[in-house]
């Protein structure tokens, strides 16, 4: 079987009038023959959707050529789900450790997985930083999308079929290589620290802001600790590093005093900040 890849903007809806050999994965906003996407479902990940609905991808296994359609800038769930599909087409079953992988994809979607600066070569680090390495080599985004899926497919197969019992969520699954990814991750983290800890005072300010209440939209009385970027961050993944430090980044329509305003600023709210509707997500 020959497998090709095609990419569409995230959030694109599947209309059902696509070519018969096109399988939409992690995009499409539906679960039906030809498209499997976690959006709008009770599942934690698209990878979990595939495991629960193998009958929807089984007909593709008999085709000579299949085009897997997913979203631009494929994330961990898209990579794992595309690997599941490819493996199923070739073997008629899902890969070993499929349950661990789908659980990992769900944890990523829920924001439970952190970048790892100690090893810098975990699967999540690769998904996040490999595109930046390719971009640094002058690759266009269309080629980067394909290269990331193919590279992660090889990494996941080695993990699935390996005899060791490493933890996909924590351990360094790539024992050799990817030095550029590791170096870029460490540099990016240092840039984040410089901005947040004050050595680059023009970039980021730690302050208190009043969040809009989740249900009513009114400004909460109790301020919460937040990070405020005065200009675009030089850090590629400041959102993910901030998460590692206990913040949740979002874009809020707030003024400089932390109240409702016209400017859209990037804030990092402390994860345990309580406001109407529950804790920060």
Secondary structure, 3 states (H helix, E strand, C coil): CEEEEEEECCCCECCCCCCCCEEEECCECCEECCEECCCCCCCCCHHHHHHHCHHHHHHHHHCCEEEEEEECCCCHHHHHHHHHHHHHHHHCCCCCCHHHHHHHHHHHHCCCCCCCCCCCCCHHHHHHHHHHHHHHCCCCHHHHHHHHHHHHHHHHHHHHHCCCCCCCCCCCCCCCCCHHHHHHHHHHHHHHHHHHCCCCCCCEEEEEECCECCCCCCECCCCEEEEEECCCCCCCCHHHHHHHCCEEEEEEEECCCCCEEEEEEEEEEECCCEECCEECC
